[in-house]
Structure formats: C-alpha cells, structure tokens
Amino acid sequence: MKLNFSILLTSIIFYLAPAYGEVVCSIHDGDTFRVAKKDCNKEETRSIRLWGVDSPELRQEYGRESKEFVTKLVNDREVRLDCVGKSYKRFVCRVAVIAGERSLDLGTELVGWGLAYDAVRYSGGAYTSAERFAQRMNRGVWQQPEGGVRPWEYRK
C-alpha cells in the first residue's frame, strides 16, 4: 500500500520555542541521517540517530519506505534537535521538522504512519499512542502479521 504523503499536512502539529536548527544533508535509513549547521557542502556533518523509535532496516519490509518517507519530509529542510546522548558515534536526538512557526515531531510521524516502532526501552512509551493509531489504521508495518519482525530482532 502506497502512503499518501500529502496527508502529512493534517498530522499533529505542535509549537516550539523560536525556530532554529540544522539542515539535513543525507538520509541513511528511517532513523539515521546527517546534519550540518547551515551548509552541507561547506561544513562538517554530524550523524543523528532518532530518539525513541526503531525503523525497519533497509533490507526489511518497509525499510525503504521508511527511508523514502524521511527523505521527503526532512531532506534539505531545517530541523530542530533535542539531543540526549550518543550511541555508536551518533547523536541521539528528538527531531522536529521546522515548517514556518510550527514543527512536526519526526518520531511521531514515523510511528504514526507505521514506518517505525515505538522503542519503549528507550522512549518510555512516548510513541505508544502513535503506534496504536498505526495498528488500528493498518498502516505500514502493521499490514504484516503481528506487525512483522521488529528491527531489534532482525539485527540479532
């Protein structure tokens, strides 16, 4: 099932403090990408791991769809990062995609579209309601029996 990306405009939007952030330079997969402060071609980039969610690996079902979704949503756009630590040389951050004076929470969008799982071990259940919504709507990974193989199981 193809996802209708235009529906993103009706997604949950929340207000943040004054908009400032970084530019997304490249996308590795649904939950990992690189950013720079202003210019991807002139500055050193940093690797970002999205906090609290786990997207399917690229070789898993919905892995490429997850990457495509993130690419369409954040590539060449400004994002606001709220980093909480590092893991494997990547900054672990909550990510808000800046849209004028409003922002979209990238984790909520991914999980709500069924293109990532709530990693409760790390999020404390922050995305549980978005995951339940995706299940009820039969979106993305939830079209598979029991939501498919979780990425953390796939990587074992």
Legacy VTK file of the C-alpha trace (Angstrom):
# vtk DataFile Version 3.0
C-alpha trace
ASCII
DATASET POLYDATA
POINTS 156 float
0.000 0.000 0.000
1.458 3.365 -1.019
1.351 6.034 1.655
-0.196 9.369 0.763
2.462 11.858 1.862
0.177 14.832 1.303
-1.814 13.738 4.336
1.178 14.831 6.412
-0.247 18.319 6.290
-3.074 17.149 8.519
-0.732 15.474 11.017
-0.431 16.580 14.591
1.432 19.903 14.706
2.869 21.471 17.796
4.505 24.789 18.606
8.105 25.041 19.707
10.380 27.774 21.023
11.851 30.087 18.376
12.690 28.095 15.265
16.358 27.431 14.792
18.098 24.285 13.843
20.208 22.406 11.397
19.910 21.290 7.793
19.513 17.614 6.913
22.213 16.666 4.405
21.698 12.954 3.784
19.452 10.117 4.931
20.894 6.704 5.798
17.637 4.987 6.745
14.385 5.736 8.555
16.010 6.638 11.854
19.538 7.802 10.952
20.711 10.821 8.958
23.398 13.514 8.789
23.021 17.226 9.547
25.070 20.413 9.296
24.569 23.781 10.988
23.929 25.718 7.762
25.574 24.309 4.638
26.055 20.610 3.895
28.751 21.361 1.302
30.877 23.655 3.435
30.634 22.265 6.944
31.389 19.069 8.762
28.249 16.981 9.246
27.082 15.066 12.304
25.326 11.706 12.382
21.928 11.719 14.116
20.035 8.700 15.466
16.353 9.414 16.065
15.472 9.035 19.746
12.846 6.564 20.941
11.934 4.825 17.679
13.315 1.988 15.581
12.636 1.882 11.848
12.821 -1.304 9.797
16.279 -1.990 8.380
16.674 -1.240 4.673
16.542 -4.962 3.789
13.396 -5.490 5.835
9.883 -4.981 4.585
9.035 -1.250 4.838
12.697 -0.315 5.356
12.957 1.505 2.026
9.525 3.101 2.510
10.655 4.418 5.886
13.774 5.958 4.342
11.731 7.467 1.483
9.249 8.958 3.956
12.009 10.600 5.994
13.724 11.815 2.831
10.563 13.528 1.599
9.852 15.020 5.000
13.275 16.300 6.098
15.807 16.356 3.262
17.141 19.887 2.647
14.891 21.229 5.407
15.725 22.743 8.733
15.252 20.556 11.792
15.450 21.251 15.484
17.392 18.720 17.523
16.959 17.928 21.193
19.886 15.567 21.787
20.037 13.359 24.847
23.307 11.496 24.330
25.447 9.496 21.933
25.326 5.923 20.646
27.886 4.411 18.256
29.306 7.873 17.379
25.822 9.185 16.571
23.971 11.863 18.496
20.653 10.512 19.788
18.029 13.232 19.371
14.361 14.036 19.247
13.833 15.735 15.916
11.297 18.396 14.969
10.917 19.312 11.303
10.503 23.065 11.121
7.617 24.330 9.000
7.429 28.084 9.465
6.472 28.764 13.067
5.294 25.185 13.581
7.040 21.853 13.728
6.347 18.158 13.223
7.834 15.578 15.569
9.630 13.141 13.249
9.297 10.189 15.642
5.543 10.657 15.969
5.174 10.891 12.192
7.201 7.738 11.507
5.453 5.659 14.143
2.009 7.045 13.271
2.472 6.047 9.624
3.611 2.560 10.600
7.161 3.147 9.371
8.858 2.766 12.754
8.143 1.120 16.078
8.000 2.774 19.471
11.257 1.635 21.105
9.706 1.584 24.565
13.003 0.557 26.151
14.369 3.995 25.232
11.263 6.162 24.826
9.438 5.059 27.960
6.359 4.652 25.755
6.413 8.180 24.336
5.132 6.926 20.968
2.699 4.259 22.197
-0.410 6.192 21.159
1.008 6.830 17.668
1.819 3.125 17.364
-1.687 2.092 18.431
-3.110 4.519 15.874
-0.969 2.975 13.102
-2.116 -0.504 14.177
-5.796 0.488 14.115
-5.380 2.138 10.704
-3.426 -0.886 9.377
-0.570 1.344 8.223
2.916 0.327 7.098
4.453 -2.499 9.131
1.059 -3.207 10.697
-0.140 -4.646 7.392
2.091 -7.635 8.166
1.050 -10.393 10.576
1.614 -9.092 14.125
3.488 -6.055 12.784
6.312 -8.032 11.198
9.773 -8.713 12.571
10.961 -5.904 14.815
14.263 -4.317 13.723
15.929 -5.142 17.049
15.060 -8.821 16.465
16.161 -8.681 12.822
19.618 -7.360 13.807
20.330 -10.270 16.205
LINES 1 157
156 0 1 2 3 4 5 6 7 8 9 10 11 12 13 14 15 16 17 18 19 20 21 22 23 24 25 26 27 28 29 30 31 32 33 34 35 36 37 38 39 40 41 42 43 44 45 46 47 48 49 50 51 52 53 54 55 56 57 58 59 60 61 62 63 64 65 66 67 68 69 70 71 72 73 74 75 76 77 78 79 80 81 82 83 84 85 86 87 88 89 90 91 92 93 94 95 96 97 98 99 100 101 102 103 104 105 106 107 108 109 110 111 112 113 114 115 116 117 118 119 120 121 122 123 124 125 126 127 128 129 130 131 132 133 134 135 136 137 138 139 140 141 142 143 144 145 146 147 148 149 150 151 152 153 154 155
